[in-house]
């Protein structure tokens, strides 16, 4: 049976979906974009600031489910410009231990919701 996970510490969904779904011990987290949950506004600034906010939103959802980044087994990163990969990776890497980091793909896309430059989703297991 699935359990819906939502927290006010991450942005509310902007469509017909939930922040995350927990099935048994596996958490499927919807893509998070750089929206500040306190204001509901997009984070302004460089790609590193946007990536940090996306990761903080993911952290809030993980915490609501009783998990941490150590539980993440798979990440998907969608970016507007592959030339910003190194800057995104620099911020993303601060949330994981390199020896136990999850599997991941990074894909350049034409557009993302609200025309942001980065969106990240994750799968975690307790």
N, C-alpha and C positions, 0 to 999 in steps of 0.2 A: 504494500500500500504506500502511496506517495504522500509525503508531507510537504506542504508549501512553506518556504522560508522567506520571510520579508522582515526588513528592519528599517526604521526611520533614519538610521545612520548611513544609509546608502540611498541614491536617488530612486524615487518611485518609478516603476515601469512607465514607458511612454507608448504602450500598446497593450494588446491582449496577451500578456505573459506575466510571469512572476520573477522576482529577483533570483530565486533558486528553487530547485526541487530536490528533496532528499528521498531516495529509495533505498531502504535498508541502511547500509553504511556508506552509500555513494551519494555525493552532492554534486548536482549539475548546476553551475552558476551561469546565468545569462550574461551576455556581453555587457561590460561596464564601460561607459564613456566618461569623460572628465566633467561631470556635473557635480557641483558642490551641493550635497544634500541639505545643508543648512539654508542655502539661498535659492536652490533650484536653478541656478544659473551656471552656464558653462564657465570653466576656469579659463581665464585669459592668460596669455603668456606664451612661453616657448613649449616645444614638444616635451621637454622634460617635466615641466609643471603639469601638463596634460596627462602624461604617463603616470606621474605620482598620484594625481587625483583618481585616476582609473584604478590604480593598485590599492589605494586607501578605501575605495568603494568595495573592491573585492574583499579586502581585509575585514570590513564591517559585516559583509554577508557571511564570510567564513566564521567569524566570531559568533554571530547569531546562531549558527548551526553547531557551535561548540568545537570548532576546528581552527587550525592555523595554516599558514603557508606550508608547514611541514607535511600536511595532509594532501597537498595538491599533487596529483599524478600526471595531469595534462593541462597545458595552456594553449590557447589559440590567440594570436595577436594579429589584428587586422590594422594595416596602416595605409595612409593616403600616399605616402612618399617613401619608397625604399631607401632613399638617400638619408633618411632620418633614423635608420635602423640602429646605428651605433649609439645615438643619443637615447633612444628608447631602451635599448638593451642595457645601457649603463644604469638607468633607474630601476628597471625590472630586476636586474641582478642583485640589487641591494636587499631584496625581499627573500632571497633564497641562499642556501648554502650550496656552493658550486658542486660539491660531491654528491648531494642528494636532490639536486634540482629536478623538476618534472620534465617529462617529454614535452615538446613544443613545436608548433609551426608558426611562421610569420609570413603573412600574405599581404601583398600590396593590392589594394582595391580602388575602384574608381570613386566611390563615395561611401560615407558612413552616416548613421543617423545624426541629424542636426548638423551635418557637414563637418563633424569633428575630424581630427587627424589620426586618432588612435581609439581602438576598442579592444578589450581583452575579456575573454571568457575562460572558465576553468572547470575542471572536474577534480573533486577531492574525495578521498576515501578515509574513513576512520579506522 
